[in-house]
């Protein structure tokens, strides 16, 4: 009898726990990714679901519903039945938290109507997005997502995380590899000042093959990166820093931001403006040009720590450097075509990365992914011809413009050359170039304009990407525009 009466209370207690630890919603099991958050809100009496017994976790949450779930008064809202945006949700939670001040990269916050709320929601992990970078502020959110956000915001001890620890690792690896650094990506590994100097110069001078013809004097020390150090110290860091000892030292975050920003500014097209005199609170003394880089980065919202500091003297890992490059691409843009082409949007789409991305020097967000996945030729890869295309870019552009001159006089067109989409083979050179037809009163098709082609479909519309084979190898001479073949055309927008 004693054993019998000891078992019964345990069974009753387990039944009690089962009854009160699950939600009554028929469409939400305890295996659902938002179950614990919804269960908490249900136990708090803040969600009741619908009369049919469903929670509808995938349904858009309205502004009225979201405010009600937070414990606020939804009856004072204007347009209460409109779906709440992710941006509005972040702002509501930020205001309820007392409008705390924090920092986040402008690459995150500039897409929000309230950057302060966005910085708070991001740095505390309340809003994480699909890959830790693309938060989709203008999009709506589901009832399940709303529950997750609210429960995260109400945690007793919120922990801030740095940008480098929040972004999906694959994004940082992609940005590192997109700069053709020559060494495998190891997130926690460091670099020497010499190696960073080489990378910064390659960015600033837009070439992998530096000639150092702007050096005022040769370095008085030896080493693989001696001239690189001499040149960046001459142009940015201060000539008194040029030494073998500095070349071999691990690079710190301050010098990484200063150098990469300065040389990103150097290669940028157009005018760059910022307010001088303001920089990170922990920056130490730096040369005038280095300080320009640091001030520009600070004013434009380049961020590594949520407290606004840079961690100036901390060693910079490959992960840190990739994060700096990712933000600079968003702030300034790197010249990967004959205009500035940002890669960050493409990098942020985890499911939109070309299958053969390693075959290209750069992946540009202006090029649809299916075009990257269509092989240009089996006789070579574009990445192997990138430097050649950069060296002869003006010659190739002139060749494309001369093709336009063969069009009827009533047709006006503009070409775009992407050096990262050029392949030099043994027989000829293939350009995958953009074509926009700006005037075409007779409505001529692309086949009627590019008479020398191997494709059969008649393309209409005004935007295309076309594979053009130059008849013969490209040399430092003007190419005969009559000697070409149009191999393939990708139709653009009608």
GIZI-V997105 format. One line per field, one symbol per residue. burial: 1 if it has 9 or more other ideal C-beta (glycine too) atoms within 8 Angstrom, else 0. A space follows every 50 residues. Layout:
burial=???
This chain:
burial=00000000000000000000001010010001011011111100001010 00011110011111111111000100100100011111111111111000 01111111100101111111111111101010101010011111111111 11100001011111011100111111111100001010011111111111 11111000010000100010101011111111110111001101011101 11111111111111111100000000000101100110111111111111 11111100111100011111111111111111111110011111011111 00110110011111101010110001000101101111110110111111 11110010001010111111111110011111111110010000111011 00101000101011111111000100001010011111110000
